[in-house]
Amino acid sequence: MTESKIPAYNDGYNENGSDGIEEASDGYRFRKLSGRLMPPYVTPLRYAQSRDVQMRDSDISFCSFPKSGSTWLSQILLLLINGGANPDKGTLRQHMIWMEASWPFPKSLDVVDSMESPRLFKSHMPIEMALGGGPAKQAGKFIYIARNPKDVCVSYFHFETEKAWAGNFNCSWDHWFERFISGQVQRGSWFDHVVGWQREIPSNLLLLTYEDLLLKFDNTVVKIAEFLGIKLTKKMLRQIEKNSSFDRMRASEFANMHEVEQLGSFYRKGKIGSWKEHFSVSQNDRMDQLISEHLHHVAFDFTYETD
């Protein structure tokens, strides 16, 4: 029997349909919430519900700007919770709670309140719009993962191209680059997002980088386990490494997003330095200037290329 797919995003998933959704002159679709560009499926009702969530001590919430490694992190977190193995039922998406989104797996507050612990929450919101008000106001553990902005810019370009949630938007790389550096993409400015999440670091917030997870996998997973209070054996660590590898996740029906239309090619390269295939010398100079202006005081130490 063929498993039916969840259809690609359309405005019918939203409680208010297409109300409040805007389309730029280049065809890029979005809605504005609190002055920030958001995907159309981040609706006022869903956002309000995300702010009303009451976190439990055992809850885990992970957050990032899009295309920064949050799906990889979610797989690792689920494996840590489950002793190194994938759950017997469902898919990776189905084990995550994405409160701000009306698609593809919306859950009501009542359903979320009835779920067993530990609950695993996903979010892409800036700190000012964080789940439940953020780590300073909630119980549970929060993890924020960031990736260098050059690779994020490239990965996000491919992710948004010809997707229903962005209006089947299709533009040149040069056009996208201008949108990205000016913060005119869904979730707004990468710089504001990353700087905001590290401005205050309460004890229940852990900051990670995608590059550390890629280059220092064992040490980073040990750090995550210690933060969550999970006993991690060497056997578990090796199981987690195997079950969260890029090739394994891309091939696995549990993790490869096959069940959602337009997400079947979710995993692209997952490497450090893909930006060099797209950036011109001028674009690299401009991004370096922005990095110098905005990131000189942040807690993150990004890697932009490897030998």
Secondary structure, DSSP 4 states (H G I P E B T S, - for coil): -PPPPBPPP-GGGSTTTTTTEEE-TTS-EEEEETTEEE-TTS-HHHHHHHHH----TT-EEEE-STTSSHHHHHHHHHHHHTTTS--SSS-TGGGSB-TT--SSS---HHHHHHSPSSPEEEE---GGG-GGG-TTT-SSEEEEEE--HHHHHHHHHHHHTT-GGGTS----HHHHHHHHHTT-STT--HHHHHHHHTSS--TTEEEEEHHHHHHSHHHHHHHHHHHHT----HHHHHHHHHHT-HHHHHH-TTTS-TTBTT-TT------S-GGGGT--HHHHHHHHHHHHHHSTT-S--------
